[in-house]
Amino acid sequence: MAWQKVCPLEDIPLLGARVVAHEGGAIAVFRADGDHVFALRDACPHKGGPLSQGIVHGSGESARVTCPLHGWNVELATGSACAPDAGCTRRHAVRVEDGAVWLEVQEQSDPVRPGG
């Protein structure tokens, strides 16, 4: 695993997301209230809807995103769907350091690319 710089924190809209292209599939990097940052596979566990286009709400470890296709709520800290729905999408480690967002990804020949 390797840490790769994605972008400055300010490049991710508050209560929004930025998509990062990755050979294993798109990753959505979310910025919740209080500048808490999370990263999930950009696919709802229900039918694969683009979570990056959903509505982000809440703060800290209780932040969630609502899938734009069918309204499922997914916990940003775990990738788990909220009851009564069930399922999980992959979570990726992410951190903010010196105002920049870093994402932990499997090493690959091509780096992550914002906007994928």
KOLRO-765898 format. One record per residue: residue number from 1; x, y, z of N, C-alpha, C in turn. Coordinates in steps of 0.001 Angstrom, whole numbers, padded with zeros to 6 digits. Layout:
N
    k      n_u      n_v      n_w     ca_u     ca_v     ca_w      c_u      c_v      c_w
  NUM        X        Y        Z        X        Y        Z        X        Y        Z
...
This chain:
116
    k      n_u      n_v      n_w     ca_u     ca_v     ca_w      c_u      c_v      c_w
    1   000848  -001181   000000   000000   000000   000000   000888   001236   000000
    2   000361   002286  -000596   001119   003536  -000664   000159   004709  -000496
    3   000659   005794   000078  -000131   007020   000221   000157   007920  -000973
    4  -000909   008426  -001597  -000755   009332  -002726  -001560   010600  -002479
    5  -000952   011728  -002813  -001621   013018  -002657  -002711   013144  -003717
    6  -003900   013549  -003264  -005037   013692  -004168  -005217   015148  -004589
    7  -005345   016045  -003599  -005606   017452  -003889  -005590   018238  -002587
    8  -005601   019573  -002683  -005795   020368  -001464  -007210   020119  -000922
    9  -007372   020174   000385  -008686   019966   001006  -009737   020894   000407
   10  -009355   022133   000132  -010307   023116  -000395  -010846   022753  -001780
   11  -010181   021838  -002484  -010662   021416  -003803  -011848   020461  -003712
   12  -012142   019972  -002520  -013321   019123  -002317  -014392   020004  -001697
   13  -015549   020149  -002352  -016588   021014  -001793  -017067   020530  -000424
   14  -017313   021465   000482  -017881   021118   001779  -019218   020440   001551
   15  -019434   019310   002206  -020628   018469   002048  -020738   017946   000621
   16  -019586   017685   000017  -019540   017175  -001345  -018444   016147  -001499
   17  -018115   015848  -002751  -017130   014811  -003034  -016325   015151  -004272
   18  -015228   014450  -004406  -014384   014519  -005590  -014070   013082  -005975
   19  -014129   012788  -007267  -013876   011439  -007752  -012418   011310  -008149
   20  -011818   010190  -007737  -010434   009877  -008074  -010448   008596  -008900
   21  -009851   008653  -010091  -009769   007461  -010940  -008724   006518  -010357
   22  -009044   005236  -010395  -008127   004223  -009876  -008371   002955  -010682
   23  -007327   002201  -010933  -007487   001010  -011765  -008471   000006  -011171
   24  -008676   000035  -009861  -009632  -000854  -009213  -011050  -000306  -009205
   25  -011274   000843  -009801  -012588   001487  -009833  -012524   002862  -009199
   26  -013444   003715  -009561  -013460   005089  -009067  -013623   005125  -007548
   27  -012926   006071  -006935  -012997   006288  -005491  -013569   007677  -005258
   28  -014576   007776  -004393  -015153   009066  -004032  -014533   009525  -002722
   29  -013971   010733  -002723  -013396   011316  -001519  -014368   012389  -001051
   30  -014929   012211   000141  -015975   013078   000676  -015415   014036   001719
   31  -015999   015235   001760  -015664   016220   002796  -016948   016547   003551
   32  -017047   016033   004760  -018235   016254   005591  -018065   017517   006431
   33  -019107   017871   007147  -019079   019024   008038  -017913   018888   009008
   34  -017262   019998   009308  -016116   019983   010207  -014842   019531   009512
   35  -014858   019475   008182  -013709   019070   007369  -013244   017642   007634
   36  -014171   016771   008038  -013866   015352   008163  -013861   014765   006749
   37  -012844   013976   006437  -012679   013448   005084  -012768   011923   005123
   38  -013461   011355   004137  -013668   009917   004025  -013505   009516   002566
   39  -013195   008265   002318  -013073   007764   000949  -013743   006397   000839
   40  -014599   006268  -000174  -015318   005028  -000439  -015264   004717  -001925
   41  -015418   003441  -002255  -015609   003072  -003657  -016846   003839  -004120
   42  -016786   004418  -005302  -017870   005277  -005780  -019023   004450  -006342
   43  -019550   003556  -005504  -020656   002699  -005931  -021491   002315  -004716
   44  -022766   002631  -004771  -023688   002268  -003703  -023794   000744  -003622
   45  -023879   000183  -002408  -024000  -001275  -002291  -025324  -001811  -002837
   46  -026282  -000942  -003101  -027582  -001379  -003601  -027516  -001750  -005077
   47  -027310  -000753  -005930  -027272  -001009  -007380  -026126  -000283  -008056
   48  -025110   000088  -007270  -023922   000696  -007859  -024038   002153  -008214
   49  -025040   002844  -007690  -025202   004274  -007977  -023977   005074  -007559
   50  -023720   006200  -008233  -022535   007016  -007939  -022678   007791  -006628
   51  -022100   007275  -005564  -022206   007931  -004263  -021642   009352  -004294
   52  -020659   009588  -005163  -020049   010923  -005256  -021061   011992  -005660
   53  -022169   011589  -006247  -023202   012536  -006665  -024322   012670  -005635
   54  -024164   011990  -004506  -025181   012014  -003460  -025046   013208  -002539
   55  -025977   013315  -001608  -025999   014403  -000634  -025275   013943   000626
   56  -024275   014723   001045  -023512   014429   002257  -024159   015161   003419
   57  -024345   014471   004540  -024954   015099   005714  -024342   014517   006982
   58  -024421   015272   008052  -023833   014854   009318  -022382   015275   009414
   59  -021780   014961   010557  -020378   015328   010744  -019664   014224   011508
   60  -018354   014291   011494  -017553   013321   012221  -017854   011903   011786
   61  -017763   010977   012725  -017974   009564   012422  -019430   009234   012093
   62  -020343   010184   012307  -021753   009932   011991  -022146   010466   010613
   63  -021198   010972   009844  -021496   011511   008510  -021973   010392   007584
   64  -022867   010760   006687  -023453   009810   005737  -023588   010469   004366
   65  -023782   009640   003374  -024114   010120   002039  -025384   009395   001610
   66  -026267   010125   000937  -027498   009539   000422  -027309   009290  -001069
   67  -027467   008043  -001485  -027292   007684  -002889  -028328   008423  -003743
   68  -027887   009013  -004865  -028820   009772  -005701  -029817   008902  -006473
   69  -029580   007605  -006576  -030493   006763  -007358  -031720   006305  -006590
   70  -031529   005739  -005407  -032663   005162  -004680  -032754   005592  -003223
   71  -031939   006577  -002828  -032057   007157  -001494  -031473   006351  -000352
   72  -030657   005352  -000638  -030010   004619   000456  -029025   005531   001155
   73  -028919   005404   002479  -027928   006142   003258  -026762   005213   003562
   74  -025549   005723   003340  -024330   004943   003559  -023450   005706   004544
   75  -022980   005009   005573  -022093   005628   006559  -020727   005854   005920
   76  -020234   007088   005959  -018953   007395   005341  -017774   006770   006079
   77  -017878   006601   007381  -016773   006048   008158  -016564   004551   007914
   78  -017641   003841   007546  -017555   002384   007407  -017895   001862   006018
   79  -018650   002631   005242  -019122   002161   003942  -020371   001301   004041
   80  -020903   001127   005248  -022075   000278   005466  -023369   001039   005201
   81  -024319   000344   004593  -025648   000907   004405  -026336   000995   005764
   82  -027152   002028   005936  -027878   002218   007193  -029171   001407   007168
   83  -029523   000814   008320  -030744   000020   008450  -031953   000864   008063
   84  -032927   000289   007429  -033149  -001141   007258  -032404  -001752   006071
   85  -031694  -000945   005305  -030953  -001464   004162  -029703  -002198   004638
   86  -029178  -003064   003811  -027995  -003845   004180  -027031  -003884   003008
   87  -025759  -003943   003308  -024725  -004003   002286  -023597  -003073   002662
   88  -022513  -003159   001918  -021346  -002351   002247  -020556  -002070   000975
   89  -019978  -000894   000901  -019066  -000559  -000178  -017672  -000399   000422
   90  -016660  -000604  -000384  -015287  -000591   000132  -014871   000782   000635
   91  -014233   000778   001798  -013706   001993   002411  -012217   002056   002143
   92  -011696   003265   001934  -010265   003488   001719  -009750   004432   002804
   93  -008542   004184   003270  -007930   005071   004261  -007612   006412   003593
   94  -007876   007484   004333  -007638   008836   003831  -007211   009694   005008
   95  -006384   010691   004742  -005959   011601   005804  -005737   012983   005208
   96  -005744   013984   006091  -005419   015358   005703  -004141   015728   006429
   97  -003174   016198   005657  -001875   016569   006217  -001413   017858   005543
   98  -001138   018879   006345  -000695   020182   005823  -001645   020721   004757
   99  -002956   020534   004974  -003962   021064   004061  -004178   020261   002795
  100  -003505   019115   002670  -003654   018268   001485  -004316   016945   001873
  101  -005090   016401   000947  -005766   015121   001149  -004898   014017   000560
  102  -004659   012979   001364  -003872   011821   000965  -004746   010584   001026
  103  -004592   009708   000035  -005392   008493  -000084  -004458   007293  -000111
  104  -004786   006266   000686  -003988   005048   000668  -004550   004114  -000389
  105  -003704   003744  -001337  -004129   002876  -002441  -003097   001770  -002631
  106  -003511   000716  -003304  -002558  -000326  -003648  -001594   000253  -004665
  107  -000329  -000116  -004544   000657   000395  -005484   000320  -000109  -006874
  108   000529   000759  -007846   000210   000445  -009229   001139   001238  -010126
  109   001099   000961  -011396   001987   001662  -012319   001553   003099  -012525
  110   000250   003358  -012521  -000242   004725  -012700  -000741   005280  -011381
  111  -000416   006523  -011046  -000933   007117  -009810  -002425   007386  -009920
  112  -003050   007667  -008780  -004457   008059  -008805  -004570   009366  -009562
  113  -005694   009549  -010223  -005903   010756  -011006  -007218   011395  -010607
  114  -007193   012622  -010049  -008444   013293  -009714  -009298   013485  -010954
  115  -010613   013408  -010758  -011547   013692  -011836  -011886   012515  -012712
  116  -011524   011296  -012321  -011743   010097  -013140  -013149   009749  -013237
